[in-house]
Amino acid sequence: MHDKATMRIGMAADHGGFELKAQLILTLTVAGYQVTDFGANELIAGDDYPDYVVPLARAVSRGEITRGLAICGSGVGACVAANKVSGVRAALITDTFSAHQGVEDDDMNVMCLGGRITGSSLAWELVQAFLNADFKTEEKYTRRLNKISALEK
């Protein structure tokens, strides 16, 4: 279990994830997490997910944000955009096993959700599994992570 007061959570969403992002920010804040909102700050139909997801991903890559949550309509675009930033390991998550296993085995640091696909109750379960998981530092996991990191050089 992580210290909620020191874990820095970043969130970003376009119009497709705007409502879910607002719900999750409120729930995370009430639960005691420190949340930084990378936008959108207002619902603008037709805005572009990279405008919000890329700044979040860069903050994760720099270590300013511990874990990121990126949301668009399906979660696919947010995932593609986040993974273009070196040091980010993002995945589109729809089940609780992958939410924690992605961190434990693959050191996932950005979880992507589909605002038009994932309901708020399931999203909260996924977020909790993601935030409470720790990377397993066993040799096989670090070996695999090093191979992925080498691709970014």
Z-matrix of the N, CA and C atoms (Angstrom, degrees):
N
C 1 1.464
C 2 1.528 1 108.50
N 3 1.301 2 115.07 1 134.57
C 4 1.457 3 121.23 2 -177.77
C 5 1.521 4 111.04 3 -91.26
N 6 1.333 5 115.18 4 156.97
C 7 1.451 6 120.98 5 175.56
C 8 1.526 7 107.75 6 -77.87
N 9 1.297 8 116.97 7 109.80
C 10 1.463 9 121.88 8 -176.56
C 11 1.520 10 111.96 9 -59.68
N 12 1.315 11 116.84 10 -32.43
C 13 1.456 12 119.89 11 -176.59
C 14 1.529 13 112.35 12 -70.46
N 15 1.333 14 117.91 13 -27.95
C 16 1.461 15 119.70 14 -178.03
C 17 1.523 16 113.00 15 -101.80
N 18 1.333 17 118.07 16 -15.42
C 19 1.460 18 120.73 17 177.87
C 20 1.530 19 108.44 18 -75.25
N 21 1.319 20 116.02 19 125.03
C 22 1.460 21 121.60 20 -179.36
C 23 1.526 22 108.72 21 -101.72
N 24 1.327 23 115.97 22 114.05
C 25 1.453 24 122.66 23 -177.95
C 26 1.527 25 108.26 24 -101.60
N 27 1.313 26 116.28 25 131.10
C 28 1.464 27 121.16 26 174.89
C 29 1.510 28 109.25 27 -112.00
N 30 1.333 29 115.94 28 142.81
C 31 1.463 30 120.50 29 179.30
C 32 1.515 31 109.98 30 -132.44
N 33 1.337 32 114.80 31 142.80
C 34 1.454 33 121.22 32 177.04
C 35 1.521 34 108.87 33 -145.17
N 36 1.325 35 116.67 34 143.63
C 37 1.459 36 121.04 35 178.13
C 38 1.518 37 110.08 36 -159.09
N 39 1.321 38 114.82 37 146.27
C 40 1.456 39 121.06 38 169.98
C 41 1.535 40 108.31 39 -91.26
N 42 1.322 41 116.69 40 -165.28
C 43 1.465 42 120.97 41 -178.67
C 44 1.530 43 112.58 42 -59.10
N 45 1.338 44 117.29 43 -32.51
C 46 1.456 45 120.76 44 -178.91
C 47 1.519 46 114.03 45 -71.12
N 48 1.320 47 116.91 46 -20.48
C 49 1.458 48 120.97 47 179.93
C 50 1.508 49 113.77 48 -118.47
N 51 1.326 50 115.94 49 4.69
C 52 1.466 51 121.09 50 -173.32
C 53 1.526 52 112.80 51 -56.57
N 54 1.327 53 117.30 52 -47.91
C 55 1.467 54 120.76 53 -177.09
C 56 1.534 55 111.31 54 -66.41
N 57 1.332 56 116.94 55 -44.48
C 58 1.464 57 119.90 56 179.77
C 59 1.524 58 110.82 57 -64.64
N 60 1.322 59 117.32 58 -39.23
C 61 1.468 60 120.71 59 177.69
C 62 1.521 61 110.49 60 -59.97
N 63 1.315 62 117.37 61 -45.59
C 64 1.468 63 121.06 62 179.87
C 65 1.524 64 111.00 63 -60.53
N 66 1.329 65 117.09 64 -42.57
C 67 1.465 66 121.01 65 178.80
C 68 1.521 67 110.94 66 -63.96
N 69 1.333 68 116.57 67 -44.30
C 70 1.467 69 120.08 68 -177.92
C 71 1.526 70 112.15 69 -69.25
N 72 1.316 71 117.41 70 -36.78
C 73 1.470 72 119.38 71 177.24
C 74 1.522 73 110.05 72 -60.92
N 75 1.319 74 116.57 73 -44.89
C 76 1.464 75 120.47 74 178.75
C 77 1.524 76 110.92 75 -61.97
N 78 1.319 77 117.34 76 -46.81
C 79 1.459 78 121.45 77 -178.66
C 80 1.523 79 111.30 78 -64.45
N 81 1.325 80 117.08 79 -43.27
C 82 1.471 81 120.87 80 178.74
C 83 1.522 82 111.68 81 -64.23
N 84 1.319 83 116.63 82 -41.77
C 85 1.466 84 120.98 83 -179.69
C 86 1.523 85 111.13 84 -64.33
N 87 1.324 86 116.17 85 -44.70
C 88 1.467 87 120.84 86 177.55
C 89 1.528 88 110.21 87 -62.13
N 90 1.337 89 116.90 88 -34.73
C 91 1.467 90 121.27 89 179.88
C 92 1.530 91 112.50 90 -76.55
N 93 1.337 92 117.73 91 -5.31
C 94 1.456 93 120.79 92 174.39
C 95 1.521 94 115.75 93 101.05
N 96 1.326 95 117.66 94 9.20
C 97 1.467 96 120.34 95 178.89
C 98 1.520 97 111.13 96 -86.13
N 99 1.323 98 114.92 97 151.56
C 100 1.460 99 123.11 98 173.42
C 101 1.529 100 106.83 99 -90.29
N 102 1.343 101 117.62 100 118.26
C 103 1.458 102 122.06 101 -174.61
C 104 1.520 103 110.52 102 -119.90
N 105 1.329 104 116.30 103 132.15
C 106 1.459 105 122.57 104 173.03
C 107 1.521 106 107.65 105 -109.90
N 108 1.316 107 116.03 106 126.55
C 109 1.464 108 122.62 107 -178.64
C 110 1.527 109 109.11 108 -96.67
N 111 1.322 110 116.85 109 117.42
C 112 1.458 111 122.72 110 179.42
C 113 1.531 112 111.41 111 -93.10
N 114 1.322 113 117.29 112 9.93
C 115 1.456 114 121.27 113 178.60
C 116 1.511 115 111.37 114 94.54
N 117 1.256 116 114.52 115 173.60
C 118 1.449 117 131.04 116 1.74
C 119 1.531 118 110.06 117 -69.00
N 120 1.323 119 113.67 118 148.12
C 121 1.457 120 119.28 119 -178.90
C 122 1.513 121 112.68 120 -91.62
N 123 1.323 122 115.94 121 -11.87
C 124 1.462 123 121.29 122 174.11
C 125 1.514 124 107.62 123 -146.66
N 126 1.318 125 115.57 124 155.88
C 127 1.456 126 121.33 125 -178.43
C 128 1.528 127 109.09 126 -76.27
N 129 1.321 128 115.59 127 112.84
C 130 1.466 129 121.88 128 178.65
C 131 1.524 130 107.31 129 -125.60
N 132 1.326 131 116.17 130 106.21
C 133 1.467 132 120.32 131 179.34
C 134 1.524 133 108.83 132 -59.57
N 135 1.316 134 115.77 133 131.99
C 136 1.455 135 119.89 134 177.36
C 137 1.521 136 115.03 135 87.23
N 138 1.339 137 118.42 136 6.73
C 139 1.469 138 118.50 137 175.19
C 140 1.524 139 108.74 138 -69.93
N 141 1.319 140 116.77 139 171.57
C 142 1.463 141 121.77 140 -171.41
C 143 1.525 142 111.51 141 -114.24
N 144 1.346 143 116.70 142 121.66
C 145 1.469 144 121.86 143 -177.52
C 146 1.536 145 113.72 144 -54.59
N 147 1.341 146 121.82 145 -35.69
C 148 1.470 147 117.88 146 179.81
C 149 1.532 148 113.57 147 -60.24
N 150 1.333 149 116.97 148 -28.18
C 151 1.464 150 120.29 149 -179.48
C 152 1.522 151 112.39 150 -62.25
N 153 1.319 152 117.58 151 -23.84
C 154 1.464 153 122.32 152 -178.72
C 155 1.529 154 111.92 153 -109.21
N 156 1.320 155 116.14 154 -39.13
C 157 1.467 156 120.67 155 -175.68
C 158 1.525 157 111.67 156 -71.53
N 159 1.323 158 117.85 157 -40.14
C 160 1.471 159 119.87 158 -177.73
C 161 1.536 160 111.65 159 -63.92
N 162 1.327 161 121.11 160 -45.67
C 163 1.474 162 119.11 161 175.17
C 164 1.535 163 112.72 162 -59.74
N 165 1.332 164 117.58 163 -38.11
C 166 1.462 165 120.77 164 175.35
C 167 1.522 166 109.96 165 -61.72
N 168 1.320 167 117.06 166 -49.20
C 169 1.463 168 121.13 167 -178.39
C 170 1.526 169 111.27 168 -60.91
N 171 1.311 170 117.26 169 -40.34
C 172 1.481 171 120.16 170 177.70
C 173 1.521 172 111.17 171 -63.29
N 174 1.325 173 117.55 172 -38.43
C 175 1.472 174 121.27 173 178.08
C 176 1.522 175 110.69 174 -66.40
N 177 1.326 176 117.50 175 -37.65
C 178 1.464 177 121.09 176 175.67
C 179 1.522 178 109.60 177 -65.17
N 180 1.319 179 117.14 178 -45.41
C 181 1.459 180 122.14 179 -179.37
C 182 1.528 181 111.76 180 -60.58
N 183 1.321 182 116.51 181 -37.68
C 184 1.480 183 121.08 182 179.64
C 185 1.527 184 112.65 183 -79.23
N 186 1.330 185 118.22 184 -8.16
C 187 1.458 186 121.30 185 -179.36
C 188 1.513 187 113.95 186 84.61
N 189 1.324 188 118.01 187 8.74
C 190 1.468 189 121.40 188 178.59
C 191 1.525 190 111.01 189 -76.95
N 192 1.319 191 116.41 190 -25.69
C 193 1.457 192 124.01 191 178.67
C 194 1.527 193 106.83 192 -120.26
N 195 1.330 194 117.35 193 132.22
C 196 1.460 195 122.06 194 -179.23
C 197 1.518 196 111.35 195 -72.93
N 198 1.320 197 116.78 196 -49.97
C 199 1.465 198 123.04 197 -179.91
C 200 1.525 199 108.34 198 -140.70
N 201 1.329 200 114.78 199 140.98
C 202 1.452 201 120.49 200 -179.93
C 203 1.514 202 112.85 201 -112.34
N 204 1.318 203 115.03 202 149.02
C 205 1.460 204 122.87 203 174.09
C 206 1.524 205 106.96 204 -124.44
N 207 1.322 206 115.90 205 118.72
C 208 1.461 207 121.42 206 -177.80
C 209 1.521 208 108.64 207 -119.37
N 210 1.333 209 116.09 208 129.44
C 211 1.456 210 120.60 209 -173.38
C 212 1.527 211 110.24 210 -131.54
N 213 1.319 212 115.79 211 129.51
C 214 1.459 213 121.74 212 167.62
C 215 1.523 214 106.49 213 -133.21
N 216 1.298 215 118.93 214 -168.06
C 217 1.459 216 120.72 215 -175.81
C 218 1.518 217 113.27 216 -56.80
N 219 1.338 218 116.49 217 -52.60
C 220 1.465 219 121.21 218 179.55
C 221 1.515 220 112.93 219 -101.49
N 222 1.330 221 116.83 220 -20.36
C 223 1.459 222 122.55 221 -173.16
C 224 1.514 223 112.94 222 91.90
N 225 1.335 224 117.53 223 -15.65
C 226 1.465 225 121.32 224 -176.88
C 227 1.527 226 111.46 225 -68.15
N 228 1.312 227 117.43 226 -51.06
C 229 1.464 228 120.49 227 -179.14
C 230 1.518 229 111.87 228 -60.72
N 231 1.328 230 116.95 229 -42.67
C 232 1.461 231 121.17 230 178.09
C 233 1.521 232 110.34 231 -59.60
N 234 1.328 233 117.18 232 -40.56
C 235 1.459 234 122.52 233 179.94
C 236 1.522 235 111.12 234 -66.57
N 237 1.315 236 116.82 235 -45.36
C 238 1.466 237 120.93 236 178.68
C 239 1.531 238 109.89 237 -59.89
N 240 1.331 239 117.16 238 -47.58
C 241 1.462 240 121.41 239 -178.51
C 242 1.530 241 111.58 240 -62.98
N 243 1.321 242 117.47 241 -46.54
C 244 1.470 243 121.18 242 -177.86
C 245 1.521 244 111.12 243 -61.70
N 246 1.319 245 117.29 244 -39.42
C 247 1.464 246 120.65 245 -177.12
C 248 1.521 247 113.56 246 -72.74
N 249 1.312 248 118.52 247 -8.75
C 250 1.468 249 121.19 248 175.96
C 251 1.524 250 111.50 249 -77.89
N 252 1.334 251 117.21 250 -13.27
C 253 1.470 252 121.95 251 -179.00
C 254 1.525 253 108.52 252 -92.17
N 255 1.314 254 115.98 253 123.49
C 256 1.464 255 122.06 254 -179.83
C 257 1.527 256 110.90 255 -56.55
N 258 1.324 257 115.93 256 133.62
C 259 1.465 258 121.10 257 179.29
C 260 1.512 259 114.01 258 92.34
N 261 1.312 260 116.72 259 -6.53
C 262 1.462 261 120.57 260 179.19
C 263 1.519 262 108.67 261 -98.50
N 264 1.316 263 114.26 262 135.58
C 265 1.452 264 122.00 263 175.52
C 266 1.523 265 106.67 264 -125.39
N 267 1.338 266 114.52 265 94.57
C 268 1.461 267 121.58 266 -174.83
C 269 1.520 268 110.29 267 -108.11
N 270 1.330 269 115.56 268 149.10
C 271 1.458 270 120.54 269 175.73
C 272 1.524 271 109.21 270 -146.00
N 273 1.323 272 114.07 271 146.09
C 274 1.456 273 121.37 272 173.05
C 275 1.528 274 106.97 273 -80.07
N 276 1.313 275 116.80 274 121.56
C 277 1.458 276 121.90 275 -173.00
C 278 1.521 277 110.23 276 -117.38
N 279 1.335 278 115.17 277 133.39
C 280 1.462 279 121.15 278 178.69
C 281 1.529 280 112.94 279 -129.34
N 282 1.352 281 117.25 280 -2.29
C 283 1.468 282 120.50 281 -178.66
C 284 1.524 283 109.78 282 -141.26
N 285 1.323 284 116.05 283 154.05
C 286 1.467 285 120.35 284 -174.78
C 287 1.524 286 112.86 285 -68.50
N 288 1.330 287 118.84 286 -33.10
C 289 1.459 288 119.79 287 178.45
C 290 1.526 289 110.31 288 -59.80
N 291 1.318 290 117.26 289 -49.11
C 292 1.460 291 120.55 290 -179.59
C 293 1.528 292 111.81 291 -66.13
N 294 1.321 293 117.31 292 -30.75
C 295 1.470 294 121.02 293 -179.86
C 296 1.523 295 111.46 294 -61.59
N 297 1.332 296 117.28 295 -40.91
C 298 1.472 297 118.02 296 178.61
C 299 1.521 298 111.37 297 -91.87
N 300 1.313 299 119.11 298 -36.54
C 301 1.463 300 121.79 299 -178.46
C 302 1.525 301 111.07 300 -65.09
N 303 1.334 302 117.48 301 -34.48
C 304 1.459 303 120.65 302 177.64
C 305 1.518 304 112.49 303 -61.14
N 306 1.313 305 116.64 304 -32.74
C 307 1.471 306 121.10 305 175.68
C 308 1.522 307 109.69 306 -79.45
N 309 1.322 308 116.57 307 -48.44
C 310 1.467 309 121.20 308 -174.02
C 311 1.523 310 112.82 309 -61.55
N 312 1.320 311 117.59 310 -44.44
C 313 1.463 312 120.98 311 -174.71
C 314 1.528 313 113.42 312 -98.39
N 315 1.339 314 117.47 313 -30.32
C 316 1.463 315 120.99 314 -171.24
C 317 1.524 316 114.18 315 -119.08
N 318 1.319 317 117.69 316 3.18
C 319 1.462 318 123.31 317 179.31
C 320 1.528 319 112.73 318 55.53
N 321 1.333 320 116.62 319 37.41
C 322 1.465 321 121.75 320 176.90
C 323 1.524 322 108.59 321 -56.17
N 324 1.333 323 116.19 322 130.93
C 325 1.459 324 119.54 323 179.60
C 326 1.531 325 113.19 324 -119.45
N 327 1.321 326 117.09 325 -4.92
C 328 1.463 327 121.82 326 173.20
C 329 1.529 328 107.66 327 -133.80
N 330 1.316 329 115.58 328 124.98
C 331 1.457 330 120.70 329 175.64
C 332 1.521 331 107.86 330 -104.82
N 333 1.329 332 115.56 331 131.64
C 334 1.456 333 121.30 332 179.98
C 335 1.522 334 109.50 333 -107.82
N 336 1.307 335 114.48 334 140.14
C 337 1.466 336 121.66 335 -178.65
C 338 1.521 337 109.58 336 -130.26
N 339 1.319 338 115.50 337 153.22
C 340 1.457 339 121.55 338 174.95
C 341 1.510 340 110.65 339 -98.00
N 342 1.305 341 116.42 340 110.98
C 343 1.461 342 120.81 341 -178.17
C 344 1.512 343 113.80 342 -64.29
N 345 1.334 344 116.82 343 -23.85
C 346 1.461 345 120.40 344 179.13
C 347 1.522 346 111.76 345 -96.54
N 348 1.330 347 116.20 346 0.83
C 349 1.462 348 121.03 347 -174.57
C 350 1.520 349 111.95 348 -119.28
N 351 1.325 350 116.66 349 -41.44
C 352 1.456 351 122.18 350 -173.20
C 353 1.524 352 110.35 351 -99.12
N 354 1.313 353 116.59 352 121.25
C 355 1.457 354 120.95 353 178.03
C 356 1.516 355 111.76 354 -71.07
N 357 1.312 356 116.45 355 162.33
C 358 1.465 357 120.76 356 -173.70
C 359 1.531 358 112.98 357 -65.02
N 360 1.317 359 118.96 358 -35.65
C 361 1.472 360 120.41 359 179.54
C 362 1.522 361 110.96 360 -67.27
N 363 1.333 362 117.35 361 -46.70
C 364 1.459 363 120.40 362 177.03
C 365 1.521 364 110.36 363 -64.52
N 366 1.319 365 117.50 364 -41.46
C 367 1.468 366 120.54 365 179.49
C 368 1.528 367 110.45 366 -56.90
N 369 1.325 368 117.49 367 -42.31
C 370 1.462 369 120.96 368 -179.86
C 371 1.531 370 110.55 369 -64.94
N 372 1.331 371 117.84 370 -40.43
C 373 1.468 372 120.78 371 175.82
C 374 1.526 373 111.13 372 -61.59
N 375 1.325 374 116.82 373 -43.05
C 376 1.464 375 121.50 374 179.39
C 377 1.524 376 110.95 375 -63.94
N 378 1.326 377 116.41 376 -43.96
C 379 1.470 378 120.93 377 179.91
C 380 1.523 379 110.45 378 -61.86
N 381 1.324 380 117.48 379 -43.73
C 382 1.465 381 119.91 380 179.52
C 383 1.529 382 111.34 381 -62.78
N 384 1.326 383 117.12 382 -42.73
C 385 1.465 384 120.49 383 178.61
C 386 1.520 385 110.55 384 -62.93
N 387 1.324 386 117.49 385 -41.66
C 388 1.467 387 123.68 386 178.94
C 389 1.527 388 111.44 387 -63.81
N 390 1.314 389 116.91 388 -47.49
C 391 1.466 390 121.02 389 -175.54
C 392 1.522 391 113.17 390 -73.10
N 393 1.319 392 117.70 391 -27.79
C 394 1.466 393 120.92 392 -177.59
C 395 1.524 394 113.58 393 -89.08
N 396 1.310 395 117.08 394 -4.64
C 397 1.464 396 120.83 395 -178.00
C 398 1.524 397 111.02 396 -87.98
N 399 1.328 398 115.66 397 152.03
C 400 1.463 399 123.13 398 176.85
C 401 1.525 400 109.41 399 -126.03
N 402 1.324 401 115.70 400 144.77
C 403 1.459 402 121.48 401 176.19
C 404 1.524 403 109.55 402 -66.03
N 405 1.319 404 115.91 403 132.03
C 406 1.464 405 121.36 404 175.72
C 407 1.521 406 107.23 405 -82.97
N 408 1.307 407 117.03 406 122.23
C 409 1.464 408 120.69 407 -174.48
C 410 1.527 409 112.84 408 -89.85
N 411 1.329 410 116.44 409 20.59
C 412 1.468 411 119.67 410 177.26
C 413 1.530 412 109.16 411 -61.42
N 414 1.329 413 115.37 412 153.95
C 415 1.462 414 121.32 413 -174.60
C 416 1.518 415 112.79 414 -54.52
N 417 1.303 416 119.08 415 -43.17
C 418 1.477 417 120.57 416 -176.37
C 419 1.530 418 111.54 417 -63.87
N 420 1.334 419 117.72 418 -34.12
C 421 1.458 420 120.24 419 -179.94
C 422 1.529 421 111.29 420 -75.65
N 423 1.331 422 116.79 421 -41.69
C 424 1.464 423 118.53 422 178.28
C 425 1.531 424 110.93 423 -69.32
N 426 1.317 425 117.89 424 -34.70
C 427 1.468 426 121.24 425 176.79
C 428 1.529 427 110.13 426 -60.53
N 429 1.303 428 116.82 427 -46.26
C 430 1.466 429 121.27 428 179.95
C 431 1.526 430 111.40 429 -65.99
N 432 1.323 431 115.99 430 -41.63
C 433 1.461 432 120.05 431 179.00
C 434 1.525 433 110.89 432 -64.08
N 435 1.330 434 117.53 433 -39.23
C 436 1.466 435 120.71 434 177.60
C 437 1.519 436 111.84 435 -62.65
N 438 1.332 437 117.99 436 -36.11
C 439 1.465 438 121.37 437 177.68
C 440 1.526 439 110.45 438 -65.60
N 441 1.323 440 116.44 439 -38.25
C 442 1.471 441 120.08 440 177.82
C 443 1.526 442 110.09 441 -70.12
N 444 1.320 443 117.64 442 -42.67
C 445 1.463 444 121.33 443 179.29
C 446 1.528 445 111.05 444 -61.16
N 447 1.329 446 116.95 445 -34.48
C 448 1.475 447 120.67 446 179.58
C 449 1.530 448 110.94 447 -63.51
N 450 1.310 449 118.16 448 -28.93
C 451 1.466 450 121.20 449 177.95
C 452 1.523 451 112.38 450 -65.15
N 453 1.330 452 116.84 451 -25.86
C 454 1.452 453 121.97 452 -177.25
C 455 1.524 454 113.33 453 -81.95
N 456 1.315 455 116.66 454 -7.39
C 457 1.469 456 120.21 455 -177.10
C 458 1.499 457 111.65 456 -93.04
